Amino acid sequence: MRRMIGMMMDRLSGIKHKTYVGVDIHNNKFFTFLSEEGQWRRMVEYNDGGRNRDPGNIEGVWNMWLTYRRDSPPSDDELQKTRDHRKLIQARAKQVDLADKKLRLQEQAEKRRSFVGDEEQNNDYNPTQFLQSYTAHLNQKQIQQQDSSPSSSSFEEKPRKP
């Protein structure tokens, strides 16, 4: 049924004979065809029947071929190298992400140690004690800021004349 609809759409769009060129990792199929003007054109049939025509669902080397930035379609070796390269980049990105998470956890631990007293560093982490220490730390900072700012009592308001 889908094939019959595709053939009818091809006839309506002026595509008489199309030649299969290849398929990408997303199972999109690529073709060449001779247009009514007598020029060879390139096209893609999306694996979902064209419901989601997102160019982001096409591999880069196939996109280059479709947009005439390369003359020949990608070979199987090129496609395999591209896929291997993508896997390598994904693995490296995962390593960087894990290293970043580890660094953030270390920074949080350092921040916690700076708020908690020395005796707390050697004991197991207790969230209640941590919150109490953190609140006391914030209160101390607030008191220090108030002590260092000019006090409002030094400003005397002059009496108003009636």
C-alpha positions, 0 to 999 in steps of 0.5 A: 500500500505504502509503495503504491502511494509512493509510486502515485506521488512520484508520478504526480511530482513528475518523477518517472524513473528513479535510481536507488543510490543508498541508505543511511543509518536511519534507514532513509533511502536516497535516489537520483532521478531525471527531472522533466527539464532533463536534469539529474536530481537527488532525493531522499525518501524518509523512513517514516513515509515523509511525516517527519521531514527533518534534515537532522535525521540525515547523516552528514555525508548524505546531506552533503551529497543531497545538497551537491556539496559532493559529486558522488554518494558516500562509499561504505568505507566512508560511512563506516569511518563517519559512524566510528568517528561519531562513536568516538566523539560520543565516548569522549563526550561521556568521559568529559561529562563524567569528569565534570560531574566528579569535579562538581561533586568535589567542589560541593564537598569542599564547599561543605567542608568550609561550612562545617567545622574541623571536627565534622570533617572526620565524621560521617556526613549528617544533613541536619548538622550540615544545615545547622552549621551552614545556618550558623555560618550565614548568621555569622556573615550577616553579623559581620556585615552589619558590624562593618557597615555604618550603623543607623544609630549614628545618624541623628534625625533633626527635629522638624520645625512646625 
